Amino acid sequence: MPTARDVIQQPRYKVSDANWCSSGERSEEPRLLTVSVSFLVGGVVALLASSLAGKVSNSAWGELSSAGLVLSGLWSVPSTPGRNLSFGPSKAEEVLGELTPQEVRSAAAWFIAQTGASGVRNSSKDCVWLTGPSAVELYIPSKTEALSYMEGRGPKPSRQARITAVGPQGVQEYRLGPLEDGRVVNDAKLEKVAKVPLTKRPTEVGADPDLLMPLVNKTFLSLQTLLLEAFGPIFMQFDGFTGKQGSIVQFMRNHALVPKGSRVDIMKNLWVPPAPQNPEAFWLHEVPIDITINTTSMNPKEWEVIEVTFCSQSYQTAEKLRDDHANGALKICKLRQETGTWDYPQKEAKPSPAEKKVEEHGGVNWGPWSFTITQRPSTGPALLDVRFKGERVLYELSLQDAQAAYAGNRHQQFFYSDASWSMSMLSASLEPGVDCPEGSHYLPATSWYQMQEGGSASTDPTEAFSLTPICVFEWDEDHTIWRHMDNSAPPSVHGNIRKTLVVRFVCTVSNYDYITDVKFREDGEIEVHTRFAGYLEARYYDPEFNAYEVNYSSIVRPGLAGPIHSHAVCFKADIDVAGVRENTLHTVHVGTETVNDLQSKVLVRHDVEHEGIGESTFVADATKPGHWVIVDRAAKSAAGNARGYSISLSTWASKQVLSDSHPFTQAMPWTKYHLAVTKQHDEEYRVNSPYVQYDGYVTDGSAQNLDLFLANREKILDEDLVAWIGIGKEHIPRQEDLPLVSNFGVGFSLQPMNFFEGNVVASPPKK
């Protein structure tokens, strides 16, 4: 019978001389059988239960006990069905809707057959594999072509796939198409569109942690005496492990602060409490030993441990750490193995037994609104061709990315680009009664991330499937859209209840949960609100070893630190005022001037002429309240005002607190602004690339970077404009964030600004 040591040294992805090539072993490009080449310029935390989740299924990773859970009643929100809410196919869905599971499987299989690649990182003889959350996604057609078809003026653009693959020469993006009837056609063509350095390749959620495990196991085994003394028999690598005192789970974190041209990962360790506690509580139990590994080479056999940090003491090698322990020169900290009601919630809502209403199509009609819903595998939700009473207000409203940036010293600081992990596919289908009220409608999205026990995932696009991470429901809000008391005798009160359609998207990125609501209101307003939820990514704390932690964290429990960190999200709003693409960014704010020795408020108006940092970028200023408005200067109301839609913050929102030169800011420059406006270009399709987590000092080559968009300083008077809206909060943890964070969030609003002649709910225009 194999020992724990025998089993743990056999990761699912084996490294052998026969299978793995180094960056110098194969220099030619992958073979392409049908290729037309053109050179176009163009966070989640992966968990691995020490590759032994199955071995300890009767202990730490056993069946989840429901003991102690107090179930409350179903969550119920007033729902008002019958307001002509309907779902069906749409032209926007045909050309802009994300690839279906069948399309993803077909495109992946075609690429693999033509190039010799693999769907996952494994022993492909050509060392080419499909990579990351954008491995197979829709190649978005040009806006002009899409609108021409949607408005009945031109042919339907062909559906194409964007393929992202890693090979010996780096990361290569391709365009593959056309796809018809869910499949790649026989005479399809494959074109190269962008190339990215190998060091910036996306994380392989399942494969990379597995490939790191031989180094982790070797390090742990060399430190066995020390680890048992310090932390007890919680390591599966060691003989005699039973799981009675819990176990260890590893998760891999990108190291963003490394020299140019390098790629480095840190394997963090967490204690998993023994049964009957739910193992998800591990997020609050950091074990103070980190292993830092240089993963620059394509060949995992060349990866090497470059630092081991034990109880805040860093060593270049495990051998030096072991020697200091043997010589009595090492300070040993102890692990608090305390669990209970504080680290896992004891009260929760029971899911509804009602059957889900899963809609086949994402085209939505409700009252005055019509739009199409889809979900991108990397960036998440997108609303397309949004119209109010037939007039297009938005070509696209979509989530782009989320940044979580953590405080600390050079070893501790890190950030996640959650779209680099996936703002969609690491999630689960929504639960009626928990995520959405009864009576909601649910919509499918495509995924190829199969979650596995212990938090890892198998990521093979050839096995794409559907999940339902989106729900839609009607809601009578708890206030009126307008209200007034007539000053009569007796007084009489009048008003109208605010009626809203809610489109809810929920994504989980390991310990984080993002809950995004887009609310469509009958007066033409669209409010977007994202709430942040989930577990703290907590740190070990012992004032004898890391007293400095109080500078970076709230001490939320003895031995437990909650580091300050930002939660920021970015949305793309491609606003077309009443379907017109020639728009202008107009700003108006309240200023002051002195007239006859008396100061007065005045309106300061400005049409922004060029895009650029400091010109078409803005941060909300409480001393200069006003509006940012996208207007059609050629369409004037009877009062002489240009029709438009304003962009305003609906909650307090912070921005990036780090300097512009900080690597985290440079990687995701949109965090500097509440609003940035650029001229629309098809090739500027997302606010940043999925490659920003690694080698931040090297340009990724994909050209997806907001500051690059702004650097052109193009004219933006009467042009097709895109608004990039960034909102966030600095999370200063508190004791009430245990066991889970009380959801908090940020939001913005898109409101008609002189778009109508009056309030269309209080006095609807005559037909």
VENMO-V5828 format. One record per backbone hydrogen bond with DSSP energy under -1.0 kcal/mol. CO is the residue of the C=O (numbers start at 0). NH is the residue of the N-H. E is the energy in kcal/mol with one decimal. If there is no record, write none. Layout:
{{CO;NH;E} {CO;NH;E}}
This chain:
{{2;6;-2.0} {3;7;-2.5} {6;9;-1.7} {15;19;-2.3} {21;24;-1.4} {37;39;-1.2} {45;251;-2.0} {47;49;-2.8} {47;249;-2.4} {48;51;-2.7} {51;55;-1.3} {53;56;-1.4} {55;58;-2.3} {55;60;-1.4} {58;61;-1.6} {65;68;-2.0} {69;347;-1.7} {71;349;-1.0} {85;364;-2.2} {87;362;-1.5} {89;93;-1.6} {90;94;-1.7} {91;95;-3.0} {99;103;-2.6} {100;104;-2.7} {101;105;-2.3} {102;106;-2.7} {103;107;-2.7} {104;108;-2.4} {105;109;-2.5} {106;110;-2.4} {107;111;-2.4} {108;112;-2.5} {109;113;-2.2} {110;114;-2.0} {111;115;-2.0} {117;129;-2.3} {123;126;-2.0} {127;117;-1.5} {128;165;-2.8} {131;134;-1.5} {134;163;-2.0} {136;161;-3.8} {141;145;-2.5} {142;146;-2.8} {143;147;-2.1} {144;148;-1.8} {145;149;-2.8} {146;150;-2.4} {147;152;-3.2} {147;153;-1.3} {148;151;-1.6} {158;178;-2.3} {159;138;-2.4} {160;175;-2.9} {161;136;-2.0} {162;173;-2.8} {163;130;-2.4} {164;171;-3.0} {165;128;-1.9} {166;169;-2.1} {169;166;-2.7} {170;195;-3.0} {171;164;-2.4} {172;192;-2.7} {172;193;-1.2} {173;162;-2.0} {174;190;-2.6} {175;160;-3.2} {176;188;-2.8} {177;184;-2.1} {179;182;-1.8} {182;179;-3.0} {184;187;-1.4} {188;176;-1.7} {189;35;-1.3} {190;174;-2.7} {193;172;-3.2} {195;170;-3.0} {196;199;-1.6} {197;200;-1.9} {203;207;-1.7} {205;209;-1.1} {206;210;-2.6} {207;211;-1.5} {211;215;-1.9} {212;216;-3.6} {213;217;-2.3} {214;218;-2.2} {215;219;-2.7} {216;220;-2.8} {217;221;-1.8} {220;223;-1.1} {222;226;-2.8} {223;227;-2.4} {224;228;-1.7} {225;229;-2.6} {226;230;-2.8} {227;231;-1.1} {231;233;-2.3} {234;237;-1.4} {237;240;-1.4} {242;245;-1.7} {246;271;-3.2} {248;269;-2.5} {249;47;-3.2} {250;267;-2.8} {252;265;-2.9} {258;261;-1.6} {262;294;-2.2} {263;254;-2.3} {264;292;-3.1} {265;252;-2.6} {266;290;-1.7} {267;250;-1.7} {268;286;-2.8} {269;248;-2.5} {271;246;-1.7} {273;276;-1.5} {277;280;-1.8} {278;281;-2.1} {279;282;-1.3} {280;283;-2.1} {281;284;-2.3} {282;537;-1.2} {284;270;-3.2} {286;288;-2.9} {287;310;-2.8} {289;308;-2.2} {290;266;-3.1} {291;305;-2.7} {291;306;-1.3} {292;264;-2.5} {293;303;-1.2} {298;301;-2.4} {299;302;-1.3} {303;293;-2.8} {306;291;-3.1} {307;314;-2.3} {308;289;-2.3} {309;312;-1.7} {312;309;-2.8} {314;307;-3.1} {316;320;-1.5} {317;321;-2.6} {318;322;-2.4} {319;323;-2.3} {320;324;-1.8} {321;325;-2.3} {322;326;-2.1} {323;328;-2.8} {324;327;-1.2} {335;337;-1.1} {345;69;-3.8} {347;71;-2.5} {356;441;-3.4} {361;372;-2.0} {362;87;-2.0} {363;370;-2.0} {364;85;-2.2} {365;368;-2.8} {367;388;-3.8} {368;365;-2.8} {369;386;-3.1} {370;363;-3.5} {371;383;-3.0} {373;381;-2.3} {375;379;-1.3} {377;422;-2.7} {379;375;-3.7} {380;398;-2.1} {381;373;-2.4} {382;396;-2.5} {383;371;-2.1} {385;392;-3.3} {385;393;-1.7} {386;369;-1.9} {387;390;-2.0} {390;387;-2.7} {391;578;-2.0} {392;575;-1.6} {393;385;-2.4} {394;384;-1.9} {395;573;-2.8} {396;382;-3.0} {397;571;-3.0} {400;569;-2.2} {401;417;-2.6} {402;567;-2.2} {403;415;-2.0} {404;565;-1.9} {408;412;-2.8} {413;405;-3.0} {415;403;-1.6} {416;419;-1.3} {417;421;-3.1} {430;433;-1.9} {430;434;-2.9} {430;435;-1.2} {431;351;-3.2} {432;74;-1.6} {435;432;-3.4} {436;439;-1.5} {440;471;-2.7} {441;358;-3.2} {444;466;-2.1} {446;464;-3.0} {447;459;-1.2} {449;457;-2.5} {451;454;-2.2} {455;451;-2.8} {457;449;-3.0} {459;462;-2.3} {460;463;-1.4} {464;446;-2.5} {466;444;-2.4} {467;429;-2.9} {468;505;-1.7} {469;442;-2.0} {470;503;-3.2} {471;440;-2.7} {472;501;-3.1} {474;499;-2.5} {478;497;-2.2} {481;495;-1.8} {483;493;-2.8} {485;487;-2.4} {485;491;-1.0} {491;485;-3.2} {493;483;-2.6} {495;480;-3.5} {497;476;-2.4} {498;521;-1.0} {499;474;-2.6} {500;519;-2.9} {501;472;-2.2} {502;517;-2.4} {503;470;-2.3} {504;515;-3.1} {506;513;-3.3} {508;511;-1.6} {510;534;-2.1} {511;508;-2.5} {512;532;-2.4} {513;506;-2.4} {514;530;-2.8} {515;504;-2.9} {516;528;-2.4} {517;502;-2.5} {518;526;-2.2} {519;500;-2.3} {520;523;-1.9} {524;520;-2.4} {525;749;-3.2} {526;518;-3.2} {527;747;-2.3} {528;516;-2.9} {529;745;-2.1} {530;514;-2.4} {531;743;-1.5} {532;512;-2.2} {533;740;-2.8} {535;537;-1.2} {538;560;-2.8} {541;544;-2.7} {541;545;-2.8} {545;548;-2.1} {546;549;-1.5} {547;550;-2.2} {548;551;-1.4} {548;552;-1.7} {551;563;-2.8} {553;555;-1.0} {553;561;-3.3} {556;559;-3.0} {558;540;-1.6} {559;555;-1.2} {559;556;-1.3} {560;538;-2.8} {561;553;-2.3} {563;406;-2.1} {564;730;-3.6} {566;728;-2.4} {567;402;-2.4} {568;726;-2.4} {569;399;-3.1} {570;724;-2.8} {571;397;-2.2} {572;574;-1.2} {572;722;-2.8} {573;394;-3.0} {575;578;-1.6} {576;579;-1.9} {580;582;-1.2} {582;718;-2.7} {583;630;-2.9} {584;607;-2.7} {585;628;-2.8} {586;605;-2.3} {587;626;-3.2} {588;603;-2.9} {590;601;-2.3} {592;599;-2.7} {594;597;-1.3} {597;594;-2.7} {599;592;-2.0} {601;590;-3.1} {603;588;-2.0} {605;586;-3.2} {608;715;-2.9} {611;614;-1.8} {611;615;-2.7} {615;676;-2.2} {617;673;-2.5} {617;674;-1.9} {620;623;-2.0} {624;589;-3.0} {626;587;-2.1} {627;646;-3.0} {628;585;-3.5} {629;644;-2.1} {630;583;-2.5} {631;634;-1.6} {634;642;-2.2} {636;639;-1.9} {640;636;-2.7} {642;631;-2.7} {643;752;-2.9} {644;629;-2.7} {645;750;-1.7} {647;748;-3.2} {658;661;-1.3} {661;665;-2.5} {662;666;-2.1} {663;667;-1.3} {667;670;-1.9} {668;671;-2.0} {669;672;-1.5} {670;655;-2.9} {673;725;-1.3} {674;617;-2.8} {675;723;-3.2} {677;721;-2.7} {680;683;-1.2} {682;684;-1.0} {686;705;-1.1} {694;697;-1.9} {702;704;-1.2} {703;688;-1.1} {704;708;-1.9} {705;709;-2.2} {706;710;-1.5} {709;712;-1.6} {713;610;-2.6} {718;582;-2.8} {719;679;-3.3} {721;677;-2.3} {722;572;-3.2} {723;675;-1.7} {724;570;-2.6} {726;568;-3.0} {727;653;-3.1} {728;566;-2.7} {730;564;-1.5} {733;736;-2.2} {734;737;-1.5} {743;531;-4.0} {745;529;-2.7} {746;649;-1.6} {746;650;-1.1} {747;527;-2.9} {748;647;-2.2} {749;525;-2.6} {750;645;-3.2} {758;762;-2.5}}
